Amino acid sequence: MKKLLLVAVAAVVSANLTAQEVRFGAKAGYSLSTLKFKNGKNSETTDPSHTFYVGGLVEYKISDKFGLQGEILYSQLGGKVSKSVKDQDNDYFKIQNKMIFGTLMVPVSAKYFITEGLSVSAGASFGYILTAKSKTVTDLGLGGIIPGFELEGNDETDIKDQTNKLNIAPFLGAEYMLENGLFFDARYNMGVSNLAKNPIDGEKTTNSFLQVGVGFKFGGN
């Protein structure tokens, strides 16, 4: 009887070790980031900022269906607000204010594998804001002579002292990986942390962002 139990335990352990798999990898891609400002019942969402992200990951596959993944990524998140201004000659030009947060992110997620290559995930990104700047750009247009010509002012402002450093964003995502380790993924991160360091009357600033990217995983048993 004891021998049978030992054989059974050995079989379970062996099957578990076979199912486990560790992979390391790198990834990069496109981020679409917005800021949401709330003050009481009023709220406003900025125009999106188009930026990038890059970093590395480790995936631990617990079984054929479940796994865990941790990452370290860097991205310049934020948002922008544009408005048209009329000068003395009744000509319009656009002024754009950009808020840029250089953020080091540590996303942690649980994964469910629908098939061997296709998985969905849920988790949270824990971001640490390294730099925070507010920058104003004037789009002159020049009457269509040089479309989109921009003149950058000298009013770039460091707002790190006004910004909370922690940016937590729960996310949902999906990934498809080919047999050679190349993968494509997408996720939406919904910011919940208040980035305003000294809010007045319930003010809240949150940062949400969409990520679409490509990467490569190597390793395993």
mmCIF file of the C-alpha atoms, coordinates in Angstrom:
data_MODEL
# 
_entry.id   MODEL 
# 
loop_
_atom_site.group_PDB 
_atom_site.id 
_atom_site.type_symbol 
_atom_site.label_atom_id 
_atom_site.label_alt_id 
_atom_site.label_comp_id 
_atom_site.label_asym_id 
_atom_site.label_entity_id 
_atom_site.label_seq_id 
_atom_site.pdbx_PDB_ins_code 
_atom_site.Cartn_x 
_atom_site.Cartn_y 
_atom_site.Cartn_z 
_atom_site.occupancy 
_atom_site.B_iso_or_equiv 
_atom_site.pdbx_formal_charge 
_atom_site.auth_seq_id 
_atom_site.auth_comp_id 
_atom_site.auth_asym_id 
_atom_site.auth_atom_id 
_atom_site.pdbx_PDB_model_num 
ATOM 1   C CA . MET A 1 1   ? 0.000   0.000  0.000   1.00 0.00 ? 1   MET A CA 1 
ATOM 2   C CA . LYS A 1 2   ? 2.806   2.386  0.907   1.00 0.00 ? 2   LYS A CA 1 
ATOM 3   C CA . LYS A 1 3   ? 4.537   1.611  -2.382  1.00 0.00 ? 3   LYS A CA 1 
ATOM 4   C CA . LEU A 1 4   ? 1.352   2.441  -4.277  1.00 0.00 ? 4   LEU A CA 1 
ATOM 5   C CA . LEU A 1 5   ? 1.047   5.756  -2.435  1.00 0.00 ? 5   LEU A CA 1 
ATOM 6   C CA . LEU A 1 6   ? 4.671   6.622  -3.171  1.00 0.00 ? 6   LEU A CA 1 
ATOM 7   C CA . VAL A 1 7   ? 4.173   5.804  -6.859  1.00 0.00 ? 7   VAL A CA 1 
ATOM 8   C CA . ALA A 1 8   ? 1.016   7.959  -6.959  1.00 0.00 ? 8   ALA A CA 1 
ATOM 9   C CA . VAL A 1 9   ? 2.757   10.916 -5.268  1.00 0.00 ? 9   VAL A CA 1 
ATOM 10  C CA . ALA A 1 10  ? 5.716   10.597 -7.606  1.00 0.00 ? 10  ALA A CA 1 
ATOM 11  C CA . ALA A 1 11  ? 3.391   10.570 -10.611 1.00 0.00 ? 11  ALA A CA 1 
ATOM 12  C CA . VAL A 1 12  ? 1.563   13.721 -9.436  1.00 0.00 ? 12  VAL A CA 1 
ATOM 13  C CA . VAL A 1 13  ? 4.821   15.577 -8.740  1.00 0.00 ? 13  VAL A CA 1 
ATOM 14  C CA . SER A 1 14  ? 6.242   14.518 -12.083 1.00 0.00 ? 14  SER A CA 1 
ATOM 15  C CA . ALA A 1 15  ? 3.116   15.661 -13.943 1.00 0.00 ? 15  ALA A CA 1 
ATOM 16  C CA . ASN A 1 16  ? 3.177   18.994 -12.095 1.00 0.00 ? 16  ASN A CA 1 
ATOM 17  C CA . LEU A 1 17  ? 6.823   19.635 -12.923 1.00 0.00 ? 17  LEU A CA 1 
ATOM 18  C CA . THR A 1 18  ? 6.172   18.748 -16.553 1.00 0.00 ? 18  THR A CA 1 
ATOM 19  C CA . ALA A 1 19  ? 3.338   21.262 -16.732 1.00 0.00 ? 19  ALA A CA 1 
ATOM 20  C CA . GLN A 1 20  ? 5.400   24.034 -15.153 1.00 0.00 ? 20  GLN A CA 1 
ATOM 21  C CA . GLU A 1 21  ? 7.328   26.217 -17.546 1.00 0.00 ? 21  GLU A CA 1 
ATOM 22  C CA . VAL A 1 22  ? 9.317   29.403 -17.132 1.00 0.00 ? 22  VAL A CA 1 
ATOM 23  C CA . ARG A 1 23  ? 9.918   31.764 -20.039 1.00 0.00 ? 23  ARG A CA 1 
ATOM 24  C CA . PHE A 1 24  ? 11.750  35.061 -20.215 1.00 0.00 ? 24  PHE A CA 1 
ATOM 25  C CA . GLY A 1 25  ? 11.217  37.663 -22.883 1.00 0.00 ? 25  GLY A CA 1 
ATOM 26  C CA . ALA A 1 26  ? 11.249  41.222 -24.148 1.00 0.00 ? 26  ALA A CA 1 
ATOM 27  C CA . LYS A 1 27  ? 8.424   43.381 -25.479 1.00 0.00 ? 27  LYS A CA 1 
ATOM 28  C CA . ALA A 1 28  ? 7.767   46.816 -26.966 1.00 0.00 ? 28  ALA A CA 1 
ATOM 29  C CA . GLY A 1 29  ? 4.845   48.623 -28.500 1.00 0.00 ? 29  GLY A CA 1 
ATOM 30  C CA . TYR A 1 30  ? 2.461   51.539 -28.778 1.00 0.00 ? 30  TYR A CA 1 
ATOM 31  C CA . SER A 1 31  ? 0.631   53.271 -25.924 1.00 0.00 ? 31  SER A CA 1 
ATOM 32  C CA . LEU A 1 32  ? -2.422  55.523 -26.179 1.00 0.00 ? 32  LEU A CA 1 
ATOM 33  C CA . SER A 1 33  ? -2.666  57.422 -22.903 1.00 0.00 ? 33  SER A CA 1 
ATOM 34  C CA . THR A 1 34  ? -5.260  59.815 -21.480 1.00 0.00 ? 34  THR A CA 1 
ATOM 35  C CA . LEU A 1 35  ? -5.734  61.763 -18.257 1.00 0.00 ? 35  LEU A CA 1 
ATOM 36  C CA . LYS A 1 36  ? -9.080  62.217 -16.544 1.00 0.00 ? 36  LYS A CA 1 
ATOM 37  C CA . PHE A 1 37  ? -9.719  65.210 -14.291 1.00 0.00 ? 37  PHE A CA 1 
ATOM 38  C CA . LYS A 1 38  ? -12.591 65.049 -11.791 1.00 0.00 ? 38  LYS A CA 1 
ATOM 39  C CA . ASN A 1 39  ? -13.831 67.825 -9.558  1.00 0.00 ? 39  ASN A CA 1 
ATOM 40  C CA . GLY A 1 40  ? -16.999 66.981 -7.721  1.00 0.00 ? 40  GLY A CA 1 
ATOM 41  C CA . LYS A 1 41  ? -19.600 65.934 -10.291 1.00 0.00 ? 41  LYS A CA 1 
ATOM 42  C CA . ASN A 1 42  ? -17.653 67.366 -13.225 1.00 0.00 ? 42  ASN A CA 1 
ATOM 43  C CA . SER A 1 43  ? -15.100 65.377 -15.185 1.00 0.00 ? 43  SER A CA 1 
ATOM 44  C CA . GLU A 1 44  ? -12.989 65.958 -18.285 1.00 0.00 ? 44  GLU A CA 1 
ATOM 45  C CA . THR A 1 45  ? -10.808 63.592 -20.299 1.00 0.00 ? 45  THR A CA 1 
ATOM 46  C CA . THR A 1 46  ? -7.818  64.867 -22.254 1.00 0.00 ? 46  THR A CA 1 
ATOM 47  C CA . ASP A 1 47  ? -6.969  64.134 -25.855 1.00 0.00 ? 47  ASP A CA 1 
ATOM 48  C CA . PRO A 1 48  ? -4.777  61.020 -26.100 1.00 0.00 ? 48  PRO A CA 1 
ATOM 49  C CA . SER A 1 49  ? -0.999  61.101 -26.146 1.00 0.00 ? 49  SER A CA 1 
ATOM 50  C CA . HIS A 1 50  ? 0.627   58.664 -28.562 1.00 0.00 ? 50  HIS A CA 1 
ATOM 51  C CA . THR A 1 51  ? 3.768   57.135 -27.147 1.00 0.00 ? 51  THR A CA 1 
ATOM 52  C CA . PHE A 1 52  ? 5.663   53.847 -26.728 1.00 0.00 ? 52  PHE A CA 1 
ATOM 53  C CA . TYR A 1 53  ? 6.653   51.305 -24.105 1.00 0.00 ? 53  TYR A CA 1 
ATOM 54  C CA . VAL A 1 54  ? 9.577   48.882 -23.843 1.00 0.00 ? 54  VAL A CA 1 
ATOM 55  C CA . GLY A 1 55  ? 10.757  46.319 -21.302 1.00 0.00 ? 55  GLY A CA 1 
ATOM 56  C CA . GLY A 1 56  ? 11.134  42.690 -20.257 1.00 0.00 ? 56  GLY A CA 1 
ATOM 57  C CA . LEU A 1 57  ? 9.011   39.923 -18.739 1.00 0.00 ? 57  LEU A CA 1 
ATOM 58  C CA . VAL A 1 58  ? 9.007   36.533 -17.056 1.00 0.00 ? 58  VAL A CA 1 
ATOM 59  C CA . GLU A 1 59  ? 6.135   34.052 -17.464 1.00 0.00 ? 59  GLU A CA 1 
ATOM 60  C CA . TYR A 1 60  ? 5.570   31.107 -15.115 1.00 0.00 ? 60  TYR A CA 1 
ATOM 61  C CA . LYS A 1 61  ? 3.138   28.547 -16.464 1.00 0.00 ? 61  LYS A CA 1 
ATOM 62  C CA . ILE A 1 62  ? 1.635   26.659 -13.516 1.00 0.00 ? 62  ILE A CA 1 
ATOM 63  C CA . SER A 1 63  ? -0.370  24.229 -15.647 1.00 0.00 ? 63  SER A CA 1 
ATOM 64  C CA . ASP A 1 64  ? -1.637  23.832 -19.182 1.00 0.00 ? 64  ASP A CA 1 
ATOM 65  C CA . LYS A 1 65  ? -4.367  26.388 -18.445 1.00 0.00 ? 65  LYS A CA 1 
ATOM 66  C CA . PHE A 1 66  ? -3.000  28.817 -15.850 1.00 0.00 ? 66  PHE A CA 1 
ATOM 67  C CA . GLY A 1 67  ? 0.068   30.992 -15.483 1.00 0.00 ? 67  GLY A CA 1 
ATOM 68  C CA . LEU A 1 68  ? 1.536   34.093 -13.868 1.00 0.00 ? 68  LEU A CA 1 
ATOM 69  C CA . GLN A 1 69  ? 3.449   36.898 -15.549 1.00 0.00 ? 69  GLN A CA 1 
ATOM 70  C CA . GLY A 1 70  ? 5.548   39.774 -14.239 1.00 0.00 ? 70  GLY A CA 1 
ATOM 71  C CA . GLU A 1 71  ? 7.048   42.609 -16.273 1.00 0.00 ? 71  GLU A CA 1 
ATOM 72  C CA . ILE A 1 72  ? 9.209   45.708 -16.027 1.00 0.00 ? 72  ILE A CA 1 
ATOM 73  C CA . LEU A 1 73  ? 8.300   48.393 -18.578 1.00 0.00 ? 73  LEU A CA 1 
ATOM 74  C CA . TYR A 1 74  ? 9.085   52.046 -19.243 1.00 0.00 ? 74  TYR A CA 1 
ATOM 75  C CA . SER A 1 75  ? 6.715   54.469 -20.950 1.00 0.00 ? 75  SER A CA 1 
ATOM 76  C CA . GLN A 1 76  ? 6.054   58.203 -21.193 1.00 0.00 ? 76  GLN A CA 1 
ATOM 77  C CA . LEU A 1 77  ? 2.385   58.390 -20.278 1.00 0.00 ? 77  LEU A CA 1 
ATOM 78  C CA . GLY A 1 78  ? 0.085   61.398 -19.905 1.00 0.00 ? 78  GLY A CA 1 
ATOM 79  C CA . GLY A 1 79  ? -2.360  63.382 -22.013 1.00 0.00 ? 79  GLY A CA 1 
ATOM 80  C CA . LYS A 1 80  ? -2.826  66.662 -23.846 1.00 0.00 ? 80  LYS A CA 1 
ATOM 81  C CA . VAL A 1 81  ? -5.353  69.481 -23.976 1.00 0.00 ? 81  VAL A CA 1 
ATOM 82  C CA . SER A 1 82  ? -5.792  71.620 -27.105 1.00 0.00 ? 82  SER A CA 1 
ATOM 83  C CA . LYS A 1 83  ? -7.620  74.894 -27.599 1.00 0.00 ? 83  LYS A CA 1 
ATOM 84  C CA . SER A 1 84  ? -7.949  77.393 -30.420 1.00 0.00 ? 84  SER A CA 1 
ATOM 85  C CA . VAL A 1 85  ? -7.028  81.029 -29.790 1.00 0.00 ? 85  VAL A CA 1 
ATOM 86  C CA . LYS A 1 86  ? -7.853  84.069 -31.968 1.00 0.00 ? 86  LYS A CA 1 
ATOM 87  C CA . ASP A 1 87  ? -5.234  86.795 -32.341 1.00 0.00 ? 87  ASP A CA 1 
ATOM 88  C CA . GLN A 1 88  ? -5.686  90.506 -33.119 1.00 0.00 ? 88  GLN A CA 1 
ATOM 89  C CA . ASP A 1 89  ? -5.955  89.771 -36.846 1.00 0.00 ? 89  ASP A CA 1 
ATOM 90  C CA . ASN A 1 90  ? -8.805  87.338 -36.215 1.00 0.00 ? 90  ASN A CA 1 
ATOM 91  C CA . ASP A 1 91  ? -6.558  84.431 -37.216 1.00 0.00 ? 91  ASP A CA 1 
ATOM 92  C CA . TYR A 1 92  ? -6.864  81.226 -35.235 1.00 0.00 ? 92  TYR A CA 1 
ATOM 93  C CA . PHE A 1 93  ? -3.980  79.157 -33.968 1.00 0.00 ? 93  PHE A CA 1 
ATOM 94  C CA . LYS A 1 94  ? -3.877  76.151 -31.686 1.00 0.00 ? 94  LYS A CA 1 
ATOM 95  C CA . ILE A 1 95  ? -2.221  75.948 -28.289 1.00 0.00 ? 95  ILE A CA 1 
ATOM 96  C CA . GLN A 1 96  ? -1.572  72.502 -26.910 1.00 0.00 ? 96  GLN A CA 1 
ATOM 97  C CA . ASN A 1 97  ? -0.592  71.649 -23.363 1.00 0.00 ? 97  ASN A CA 1 
ATOM 98  C CA . LYS A 1 98  ? 1.024   68.245 -22.832 1.00 0.00 ? 98  LYS A CA 1 
ATOM 99  C CA . MET A 1 99  ? 1.495   66.509 -19.496 1.00 0.00 ? 99  MET A CA 1 
ATOM 100 C CA . ILE A 1 100 ? 4.217   63.858 -19.700 1.00 0.00 ? 100 ILE A CA 1 
ATOM 101 C CA . PHE A 1 101 ? 4.890   61.281 -16.993 1.00 0.00 ? 101 PHE A CA 1 
ATOM 102 C CA . GLY A 1 102 ? 8.021   59.177 -17.431 1.00 0.00 ? 102 GLY A CA 1 
ATOM 103 C CA . THR A 1 103 ? 6.824   56.009 -15.721 1.00 0.00 ? 103 THR A CA 1 
ATOM 104 C CA . LEU A 1 104 ? 8.529   52.783 -14.671 1.00 0.00 ? 104 LEU A CA 1 
ATOM 105 C CA . MET A 1 105 ? 5.820   50.099 -14.543 1.00 0.00 ? 105 MET A CA 1 
ATOM 106 C CA . VAL A 1 106 ? 5.695   46.660 -12.928 1.00 0.00 ? 106 VAL A CA 1 
ATOM 107 C CA . PRO A 1 107 ? 2.620   44.842 -14.323 1.00 0.00 ? 107 PRO A CA 1 
ATOM 108 C CA . VAL A 1 108 ? 1.668   41.576 -12.594 1.00 0.00 ? 108 VAL A CA 1 
ATOM 109 C CA . SER A 1 109 ? -1.020  39.348 -14.076 1.00 0.00 ? 109 SER A CA 1 
ATOM 110 C CA . ALA A 1 110 ? -2.758  35.971 -13.894 1.00 0.00 ? 110 ALA A CA 1 
ATOM 111 C CA . LYS A 1 111 ? -3.210  34.265 -17.268 1.00 0.00 ? 111 LYS A CA 1 
ATOM 112 C CA . TYR A 1 112 ? -5.711  31.742 -18.601 1.00 0.00 ? 112 TYR A CA 1 
ATOM 113 C CA . PHE A 1 113 ? -4.705  29.801 -21.705 1.00 0.00 ? 113 PHE A CA 1 
ATOM 114 C CA . ILE A 1 114 ? -7.669  29.222 -24.012 1.00 0.00 ? 114 ILE A CA 1 
ATOM 115 C CA . THR A 1 115 ? -5.372  27.321 -26.359 1.00 0.00 ? 115 THR A CA 1 
ATOM 116 C CA . GLU A 1 116 ? -1.624  26.734 -26.204 1.00 0.00 ? 116 GLU A CA 1 
ATOM 117 C CA . GLY A 1 117 ? -0.951  30.029 -27.979 1.00 0.00 ? 117 GLY A CA 1 
ATOM 118 C CA . LEU A 1 118 ? -3.973  32.165 -27.055 1.00 0.00 ? 118 LEU A CA 1 
ATOM 119 C CA . SER A 1 119 ? -4.422  33.531 -23.536 1.00 0.00 ? 119 SER A CA 1 
ATOM 120 C CA . VAL A 1 120 ? -6.342  36.200 -21.639 1.00 0.00 ? 120 VAL A CA 1 
ATOM 121 C CA . SER A 1 121 ? -5.052  37.971 -18.549 1.00 0.00 ? 121 SER A CA 1 
ATOM 122 C CA . ALA A 1 122 ? -6.084  40.160 -15.641 1.00 0.00 ? 122 ALA A CA 1 
ATOM 123 C CA . GLY A 1 123 ? -3.869  42.027 -13.248 1.00 0.00 ? 123 GLY A CA 1 
ATOM 124 C CA . ALA A 1 124 ? -2.570  45.413 -12.223 1.00 0.00 ? 124 ALA A CA 1 
ATOM 125 C CA . SER A 1 125 ? 0.247   47.704 -13.280 1.00 0.00 ? 125 SER A CA 1 
ATOM 126 C CA . PHE A 1 126 ? 2.161   49.339 -10.440 1.00 0.00 ? 126 PHE A CA 1 
ATOM 127 C CA . GLY A 1 127 ? 3.756   52.472 -11.890 1.00 0.00 ? 127 GLY A CA 1 
ATOM 128 C CA . TYR A 1 128 ? 6.372   54.717 -10.341 1.00 0.00 ? 128 TYR A CA 1 
ATOM 129 C CA . ILE A 1 129 ? 6.542   58.193 -11.896 1.00 0.00 ? 129 ILE A CA 1 
ATOM 130 C CA . LEU A 1 130 ? 10.193  59.126 -12.428 1.00 0.00 ? 130 LEU A CA 1 
ATOM 131 C CA . THR A 1 131 ? 9.611   62.464 -14.195 1.00 0.00 ? 131 THR A CA 1 
ATOM 132 C CA . ALA A 1 132 ? 6.574   64.740 -14.574 1.00 0.00 ? 132 ALA A CA 1 
ATOM 133 C CA . LYS A 1 133 ? 6.482   67.719 -16.937 1.00 0.00 ? 133 LYS A CA 1 
ATOM 134 C CA . SER A 1 134 ? 3.973   70.148 -18.378 1.00 0.00 ? 134 SER A CA 1 
ATOM 135 C CA . LYS A 1 135 ? 4.832   71.445 -21.834 1.00 0.00 ? 135 LYS A CA 1 
ATOM 136 C CA . THR A 1 136 ? 3.085   73.965 -24.101 1.00 0.00 ? 136 THR A CA 1 
ATOM 137 C CA . VAL A 1 137 ? 3.324   73.786 -27.903 1.00 0.00 ? 137 VAL A CA 1 
ATOM 138 C CA . THR A 1 138 ? 1.872   76.358 -30.321 1.00 0.00 ? 138 THR A CA 1 
ATOM 139 C CA . ASP A 1 139 ? 0.685   75.105 -33.723 1.00 0.00 ? 139 ASP A CA 1 
ATOM 140 C CA . LEU A 1 140 ? 0.953   78.131 -36.026 1.00 0.00 ? 140 LEU A CA 1 
ATOM 141 C CA . GLY A 1 141 ? -0.319  76.488 -39.206 1.00 0.00 ? 141 GLY A CA 1 
ATOM 142 C CA . LEU A 1 142 ? 0.944   79.512 -41.194 1.00 0.00 ? 142 LEU A CA 1 
ATOM 143 C CA . GLY A 1 143 ? -2.220  79.647 -43.251 1.00 0.00 ? 143 GLY A CA 1 
ATOM 144 C CA . GLY A 1 144 ? -1.559  76.261 -44.809 1.00 0.00 ? 144 GLY A CA 1 
ATOM 145 C CA . ILE A 1 145 ? 1.848   77.281 -46.205 1.00 0.00 ? 145 ILE A CA 1 
ATOM 146 C CA . ILE A 1 146 ? 3.623   74.906 -43.818 1.00 0.00 ? 146 ILE A CA 1 
ATOM 147 C CA . PRO A 1 147 ? 0.859   72.656 -42.451 1.00 0.00 ? 147 PRO A CA 1 
ATOM 148 C CA . GLY A 1 148 ? 1.327   71.515 -38.884 1.00 0.00 ? 148 GLY A CA 1 
ATOM 149 C CA . PHE A 1 149 ? 4.339   73.741 -38.247 1.00 0.00 ? 149 PHE A CA 1 
ATOM 150 C CA . GLU A 1 150 ? 4.907   73.876 -34.501 1.00 0.00 ? 150 GLU A CA 1 
ATOM 151 C CA . LEU A 1 151 ? 6.688   76.447 -32.394 1.00 0.00 ? 151 LEU A CA 1 
ATOM 152 C CA . GLU A 1 152 ? 7.684   75.174 -28.980 1.00 0.00 ? 152 GLU A CA 1 
ATOM 153 C CA . GLY A 1 153 ? 7.677   77.719 -26.195 1.00 0.00 ? 153 GLY A CA 1 
ATOM 154 C CA . ASN A 1 154 ? 10.193  77.919 -23.378 1.00 0.00 ? 154 ASN A CA 1 
ATOM 155 C CA . ASP A 1 155 ? 7.574   77.227 -20.758 1.00 0.00 ? 155 ASP A CA 1 
ATOM 156 C CA . GLU A 1 156 ? 8.276   73.571 -20.026 1.00 0.00 ? 156 GLU A CA 1 
ATOM 157 C CA . THR A 1 157 ? 7.560   73.126 -16.326 1.00 0.00 ? 157 THR A CA 1 
ATOM 158 C CA . ASP A 1 158 ? 8.653   70.426 -13.928 1.00 0.00 ? 158 ASP A CA 1 
ATOM 159 C CA . ILE A 1 159 ? 5.530   69.320 -12.018 1.00 0.00 ? 159 ILE A CA 1 
ATOM 160 C CA . LYS A 1 160 ? 7.040   66.367 -10.166 1.00 0.00 ? 160 LYS A CA 1 
ATOM 161 C CA . ASP A 1 161 ? 6.518   68.083 -6.798  1.00 0.00 ? 161 ASP A CA 1 
ATOM 162 C CA . GLN A 1 162 ? 2.812   68.397 -7.624  1.00 0.00 ? 162 GLN A CA 1 
ATOM 163 C CA . THR A 1 163 ? 2.427   64.766 -8.692  1.00 0.00 ? 163 THR A CA 1 
ATOM 164 C CA . ASN A 1 164 ? 1.999   61.605 -6.642  1.00 0.00 ? 164 ASN A CA 1 
ATOM 165 C CA . LYS A 1 165 ? 4.606   59.027 -7.594  1.00 0.00 ? 165 LYS A CA 1 
ATOM 166 C CA . LEU A 1 166 ? 2.434   55.874 -7.515  1.00 0.00 ? 166 LEU A CA 1 
ATOM 167 C CA . ASN A 1 167 ? 0.141   55.109 -10.461 1.00 0.00 ? 167 ASN A CA 1 
ATOM 168 C CA . ILE A 1 168 ? -1.833  51.878 -9.995  1.00 0.00 ? 168 ILE A CA 1 
ATOM 169 C CA . ALA A 1 169 ? -3.853  50.670 -12.996 1.00 0.00 ? 169 ALA A CA 1 
ATOM 170 C CA . PRO A 1 170 ? -5.805  47.361 -13.055 1.00 0.00 ? 170 PRO A CA 1 
ATOM 171 C CA . PHE A 1 171 ? -5.928  45.848 -16.539 1.00 0.00 ? 171 PHE A CA 1 
ATOM 172 C CA . LEU A 1 172 ? -7.451  43.209 -18.819 1.00 0.00 ? 172 LEU A CA 1 
ATOM 173 C CA . GLY A 1 173 ? -5.529  41.850 -21.773 1.00 0.00 ? 173 GLY A CA 1 
ATOM 174 C CA . ALA A 1 174 ? -5.071  39.167 -24.401 1.00 0.00 ? 174 ALA A CA 1 
ATOM 175 C CA . GLU A 1 175 ? -2.046  37.568 -26.036 1.00 0.00 ? 175 GLU A CA 1 
ATOM 176 C CA . TYR A 1 176 ? -1.347  35.317 -28.998 1.00 0.00 ? 176 TYR A CA 1 
ATOM 177 C CA . MET A 1 177 ? 2.003   33.529 -29.214 1.00 0.00 ? 177 MET A CA 1 
ATOM 178 C CA . LEU A 1 178 ? 3.432   31.632 -32.181 1.00 0.00 ? 178 LEU A CA 1 
ATOM 179 C CA . GLU A 1 179 ? 5.370   28.378 -31.811 1.00 0.00 ? 179 GLU A CA 1 
ATOM 180 C CA . ASN A 1 180 ? 8.702   30.166 -32.303 1.00 0.00 ? 180 ASN A CA 1 
ATOM 181 C CA . GLY A 1 181 ? 8.109   32.434 -29.270 1.00 0.00 ? 181 GLY A CA 1 
ATOM 182 C CA . LEU A 1 182 ? 6.995   35.559 -31.144 1.00 0.00 ? 182 LEU A CA 1 
ATOM 183 C CA . PHE A 1 183 ? 3.865   37.031 -29.561 1.00 0.00 ? 183 PHE A CA 1 
ATOM 184 C CA . PHE A 1 184 ? 1.391   39.873 -29.975 1.00 0.00 ? 184 PHE A CA 1 
ATOM 185 C CA . ASP A 1 185 ? -0.559  41.340 -27.085 1.00 0.00 ? 185 ASP A CA 1 
ATOM 186 C CA . ALA A 1 186 ? -2.976  44.104 -26.122 1.00 0.00 ? 186 ALA A CA 1 
ATOM 187 C CA . ARG A 1 187 ? -4.299  45.353 -22.817 1.00 0.00 ? 187 ARG A CA 1 
ATOM 188 C CA . TYR A 1 188 ? -6.312  48.217 -21.372 1.00 0.00 ? 188 TYR A CA 1 
ATOM 189 C CA . ASN A 1 189 ? -5.113  49.739 -18.099 1.00 0.00 ? 189 ASN A CA 1 
ATOM 190 C CA . MET A 1 190 ? -7.624  51.752 -16.054 1.00 0.00 ? 190 MET A CA 1 
ATOM 191 C CA . GLY A 1 191 ? -5.901  54.171 -13.694 1.00 0.00 ? 191 GLY A CA 1 
ATOM 192 C CA . VAL A 1 192 ? -7.292  54.368 -10.155 1.00 0.00 ? 192 VAL A CA 1 
ATOM 193 C CA . SER A 1 193 ? -4.576  56.330 -8.317  1.00 0.00 ? 193 SER A CA 1 
ATOM 194 C CA . ASN A 1 194 ? -4.988  60.057 -7.761  1.00 0.00 ? 194 ASN A CA 1 
ATOM 195 C CA . LEU A 1 195 ? -1.947  61.693 -9.361  1.00 0.00 ? 195 LEU A CA 1 
ATOM 196 C CA . ALA A 1 196 ? -2.804  65.113 -7.917  1.00 0.00 ? 196 ALA A CA 1 
ATOM 197 C CA . LYS A 1 197 ? -0.556  65.465 -4.867  1.00 0.00 ? 197 LYS A CA 1 
ATOM 198 C CA . ASN A 1 198 ? -2.476  68.263 -3.127  1.00 0.00 ? 198 ASN A CA 1 
ATOM 199 C CA . PRO A 1 199 ? -6.095  67.925 -4.280  1.00 0.00 ? 199 PRO A CA 1 
ATOM 200 C CA . ILE A 1 200 ? -8.561  70.678 -3.455  1.00 0.00 ? 200 ILE A CA 1 
ATOM 201 C CA . ASP A 1 201 ? -12.291 70.024 -2.976  1.00 0.00 ? 201 ASP A CA 1 
ATOM 202 C CA . GLY A 1 202 ? -12.065 66.380 -4.033  1.00 0.00 ? 202 GLY A CA 1 
ATOM 203 C CA . GLU A 1 203 ? -10.016 66.930 -7.177  1.00 0.00 ? 203 GLU A CA 1 
ATOM 204 C CA . LYS A 1 204 ? -8.713  63.741 -8.778  1.00 0.00 ? 204 LYS A CA 1 
ATOM 205 C CA . THR A 1 205 ? -6.430  63.056 -11.741 1.00 0.00 ? 205 THR A CA 1 
ATOM 206 C CA . THR A 1 206 ? -6.166  59.514 -13.093 1.00 0.00 ? 206 THR A CA 1 
ATOM 207 C CA . ASN A 1 207 ? -4.185  58.039 -15.978 1.00 0.00 ? 207 ASN A CA 1 
ATOM 208 C CA . SER A 1 208 ? -5.601  55.253 -18.185 1.00 0.00 ? 208 SER A CA 1 
ATOM 209 C CA . PHE A 1 209 ? -3.848  53.785 -21.209 1.00 0.00 ? 209 PHE A CA 1 
ATOM 210 C CA . LEU A 1 210 ? -4.126  51.224 -23.994 1.00 0.00 ? 210 LEU A CA 1 
ATOM 211 C CA . GLN A 1 211 ? -1.087  49.142 -24.944 1.00 0.00 ? 211 GLN A CA 1 
ATOM 212 C CA . VAL A 1 212 ? -0.619  47.160 -28.167 1.00 0.00 ? 212 VAL A CA 1 
ATOM 213 C CA . GLY A 1 213 ? 2.703   45.468 -28.767 1.00 0.00 ? 213 GLY A CA 1 
ATOM 214 C CA . VAL A 1 214 ? 4.918   42.654 -29.932 1.00 0.00 ? 214 VAL A CA 1 
ATOM 215 C CA . GLY A 1 215 ? 7.574   40.619 -28.173 1.00 0.00 ? 215 GLY A CA 1 
ATOM 216 C CA . PHE A 1 216 ? 9.556   37.415 -28.019 1.00 0.00 ? 216 PHE A CA 1 
ATOM 217 C CA . LYS A 1 217 ? 9.732   34.724 -25.342 1.00 0.00 ? 217 LYS A CA 1 
ATOM 218 C CA . PHE A 1 218 ? 12.495  32.169 -24.874 1.00 0.00 ? 218 PHE A CA 1 
ATOM 219 C CA . GLY A 1 219 ? 13.243  29.505 -22.309 1.00 0.00 ? 219 GLY A CA 1 
ATOM 220 C CA . GLY A 1 220 ? 11.069  26.765 -20.856 1.00 0.00 ? 220 GLY A CA 1 
ATOM 221 C CA . ASN A 1 221 ? 11.803  23.203 -19.873 1.00 0.00 ? 221 ASN A CA 1 
# 
